[in-house]
Protein backbone atom coordinates (compact mmCIF):
# COMPACT_ATOMS: atom_id res chain seq x y z
CA UNK A 1 0.00 0.00 0.00
CA UNK A 2 1.17 3.50 -0.80
CA UNK A 3 1.39 5.85 2.15
CA UNK A 4 -0.02 9.35 1.92
CA UNK A 5 3.40 10.99 2.10
CA UNK A 6 4.41 9.24 -1.13
CA UNK A 7 1.33 10.44 -3.02
CA UNK A 8 0.97 13.42 -5.36
CA UNK A 9 4.62 14.39 -5.72
CA UNK A 10 5.06 17.43 -7.92
CA UNK A 11 7.44 18.20 -10.73
CA UNK A 12 7.67 20.80 -13.47
CA UNK A 13 6.82 20.26 -17.11
CA UNK A 14 9.84 21.55 -19.05
CA UNK A 15 7.70 22.39 -22.10
CA UNK A 16 4.91 24.41 -20.45
CA UNK A 17 6.69 25.23 -17.15
CA UNK A 18 3.67 24.33 -15.04
CA UNK A 19 3.36 21.81 -12.24
CA UNK A 20 2.72 18.15 -12.97
CA UNK A 21 2.22 15.12 -10.78
CA UNK A 22 4.86 12.38 -10.75
CA UNK A 23 4.73 8.86 -9.32
CA UNK A 24 1.86 7.45 -7.31
CA UNK A 25 -1.05 9.82 -6.97
CA UNK A 26 -4.79 9.94 -6.46
CA UNK A 27 -7.49 12.10 -7.97
CA UNK A 28 -7.38 14.44 -4.99
CA UNK A 29 -3.89 15.33 -6.18
CA UNK A 30 -5.27 16.81 -9.40
CA UNK A 31 -6.39 19.92 -7.49
CA UNK A 32 -2.98 20.41 -5.86
CA UNK A 33 -1.03 21.28 -8.99
CA UNK A 34 -0.82 24.64 -10.69
CA UNK A 35 -2.15 23.57 -14.09
CA UNK A 36 -5.46 23.28 -15.86
CA UNK A 37 -5.74 19.52 -15.32
CA UNK A 38 -8.20 19.75 -12.43
CA UNK A 39 -10.64 22.07 -14.22
CA UNK A 40 -10.45 19.93 -17.38
CA UNK A 41 -10.97 16.81 -15.25
CA UNK A 42 -14.02 18.24 -13.48
CA UNK A 43 -15.63 19.46 -16.72
CA UNK A 44 -15.14 16.14 -18.55
CA UNK A 45 -16.32 14.15 -15.52
CA UNK A 46 -19.55 16.18 -15.35
CA UNK A 47 -20.48 15.85 -19.03
CA UNK A 48 -19.63 12.18 -19.57
CA UNK A 49 -22.63 9.84 -19.51
CA UNK A 50 -21.60 6.16 -19.37
CA UNK A 51 -23.73 3.59 -21.19
CA UNK A 52 -25.97 2.20 -18.43
CA UNK A 53 -26.44 -1.23 -20.04
CA UNK A 54 -22.68 -1.67 -20.34
CA UNK A 55 -22.22 -0.51 -16.73
CA UNK A 56 -24.57 -3.24 -15.52
CA UNK A 57 -22.44 -5.86 -17.26
CA UNK A 58 -19.20 -4.24 -16.15
CA UNK A 59 -20.00 -4.25 -12.41
CA UNK A 60 -19.69 -8.05 -11.94
CA UNK A 61 -16.79 -8.23 -14.42
CA UNK A 62 -14.74 -5.91 -12.19
CA UNK A 63 -14.79 -8.40 -9.29
CA UNK A 64 -11.21 -9.39 -8.45
CA UNK A 65 -9.73 -6.94 -10.97
CA UNK A 66 -6.84 -4.62 -10.22
CA UNK A 67 -5.89 -1.73 -12.46
CA UNK A 68 -2.76 0.31 -13.10
CA UNK A 69 -3.47 3.62 -14.73
CA UNK A 70 -0.47 5.53 -16.09
CA UNK A 71 -1.30 9.09 -17.10
CA UNK A 72 0.14 12.55 -17.54
CA UNK A 73 -1.38 15.67 -16.03
CA UNK A 74 0.15 17.52 -19.00
CA UNK A 75 -1.55 15.19 -21.55
CA UNK A 76 -4.68 16.10 -23.52
CA UNK A 77 -5.79 12.47 -23.85
CA UNK A 78 -5.41 12.00 -20.09
CA UNK A 79 -7.53 15.11 -19.52
CA UNK A 80 -10.26 13.50 -21.62
CA UNK A 81 -10.13 9.79 -20.71
CA UNK A 82 -9.09 9.75 -17.02
CA UNK A 83 -12.24 11.60 -15.88
CA UNK A 84 -14.38 9.34 -18.07
CA UNK A 85 -12.69 6.30 -16.52
CA UNK A 86 -13.39 7.62 -13.01
CA UNK A 87 -17.03 8.36 -13.87
CA UNK A 88 -17.48 4.77 -15.09
CA UNK A 89 -15.69 3.33 -12.06
CA UNK A 90 -17.65 5.51 -9.62
CA UNK A 91 -20.94 4.39 -11.15
CA UNK A 92 -19.77 0.76 -11.17
CA UNK A 93 -18.96 0.96 -7.44
CA UNK A 94 -15.28 0.11 -7.99
CA UNK A 95 -13.08 -0.29 -4.89
CA UNK A 96 -10.23 2.16 -5.45
CA UNK A 97 -7.93 0.10 -3.23
CA UNK A 98 -7.57 -1.96 -6.41
CA UNK A 99 -6.27 0.97 -8.48
CA UNK A 100 -2.70 2.23 -8.75
CA UNK A 101 -2.66 5.67 -10.36
CA UNK A 102 0.78 6.65 -11.67
CA UNK A 103 1.59 10.06 -13.15
CA UNK A 104 4.46 10.47 -15.61
CA UNK A 105 6.31 13.25 -17.37
CA UNK A 106 6.57 13.64 -21.16
CA UNK A 107 9.39 11.05 -21.22
CA UNK A 108 7.05 8.55 -19.50
CA UNK A 109 9.14 8.66 -16.33
CA UNK A 110 7.40 8.66 -12.93
CA UNK A 111 9.97 10.58 -10.92
CA UNK A 112 11.84 8.16 -8.65
CA UNK A 113 9.32 5.37 -9.25
CA UNK A 114 10.66 2.80 -11.71
CA UNK A 115 7.92 1.83 -14.17
CA UNK A 116 10.13 0.56 -17.01
CA UNK A 117 8.63 -2.93 -16.64
CA UNK A 118 5.20 -1.57 -17.61
CA UNK A 119 6.52 -0.63 -21.08
CA UNK A 120 4.53 2.60 -21.32
CA UNK A 121 4.74 4.33 -24.69
CA UNK A 122 1.59 6.48 -24.68
CA UNK A 123 -0.66 7.90 -22.01
CA UNK A 124 -3.07 7.32 -20.62
CA UNK A 125 -2.54 3.57 -20.41
CA UNK A 126 -5.08 1.53 -18.47
CA UNK A 127 -3.76 -1.96 -17.56
CA UNK A 128 -6.22 -4.54 -16.24
CA UNK A 129 -5.14 -7.53 -14.10
CA UNK A 130 -6.80 -10.51 -12.52
CA UNK A 131 -4.81 -12.73 -10.15
CA UNK A 132 -1.71 -10.68 -11.08
CA UNK A 133 -2.08 -11.68 -14.76
CA UNK A 134 -2.46 -8.89 -17.30
CA UNK A 135 -5.79 -9.19 -19.12
CA UNK A 136 -5.34 -6.27 -21.50
CA UNK A 137 -4.75 -2.56 -21.98
CA UNK A 138 -6.43 0.53 -23.25
CA UNK A 139 -3.67 2.70 -24.67
CA UNK A 140 -4.15 6.44 -25.22
CA UNK A 141 -7.75 6.32 -26.51
CA UNK A 142 -10.35 3.54 -26.48
CA UNK A 143 -11.63 2.03 -29.72
CA UNK A 144 -15.20 2.60 -28.55
CA UNK A 145 -16.64 3.93 -25.29
CA UNK A 146 -14.16 3.34 -22.47
CA UNK A 147 -16.68 1.19 -20.59
CA UNK A 148 -17.23 -0.98 -23.69
CA UNK A 149 -13.48 -1.49 -24.16
CA UNK A 150 -13.13 -2.34 -20.47
CA UNK A 151 -15.93 -4.89 -20.70
CA UNK A 152 -14.33 -6.52 -23.77
CA UNK A 153 -11.01 -6.85 -21.93
CA UNK A 154 -12.56 -8.15 -18.71
CA UNK A 155 -14.86 -10.63 -20.45
CA UNK A 156 -12.08 -11.93 -22.69
CA UNK A 157 -13.80 -10.95 -25.93
KATATA-V593565 format. One record per pair of residues at least 6 apart in sequence whose C-alpha atoms are under 7 Angstrom apart, sorted by the first residue. I is the first residue (numbers start at 1). GAP is how many residues later the second one is. Records with the same first field share a line. If there is no record, write none. Layout:
BEGIN
I = GAP, GAP
END
This chain:
BEGIN
6 = 18
7 = 17, 18
8 = 13, 14, 16, 17, 18, 21
9 = 12, 13, 14
10 = 9, 10, 11, 12
11 = 8, 9, 10, 11
12 = 6, 7, 8
13 = 6, 7
18 = 16, 17
19 = 14, 15, 16
20 = 13, 53, 54
21 = 52, 82
22 = 81, 82, 83, 88, 89
23 = 79, 80, 81, 87, 88, 90
24 = 77, 78, 79
25 = 76, 77, 78
26 = 75
30 = 7, 8
31 = 7
37 = 36, 42
40 = 39
41 = 38, 42
44 = 36, 39, 40
45 = 38, 39, 42
48 = 36
50 = 38
54 = 93, 94
55 = 37, 92
58 = 93
59 = 33
61 = 93, 94
64 = 66
65 = 63, 64, 65
66 = 32, 33, 62, 63, 64
67 = 31, 32, 33, 59, 60, 61, 62
68 = 31, 32, 33, 58, 59, 60
69 = 31, 32, 33, 55, 56, 57, 58
70 = 31, 32, 33, 34, 53, 54, 55, 56
71 = 7, 31, 32, 33, 52, 53, 54
72 = 6, 31, 32, 33, 51, 52
73 = 30
77 = 47, 63, 64
78 = 45, 46
85 = 61
88 = 59
103 = 7
104 = 6
108 = 12
122 = 17, 18
123 = 16, 17
124 = 15, 16
125 = 12, 13, 14, 15
126 = 11, 12, 13
127 = 9, 10, 11
128 = 6, 7, 8, 9
129 = 6
135 = 18, 19
136 = 17
142 = 7
143 = 6
END
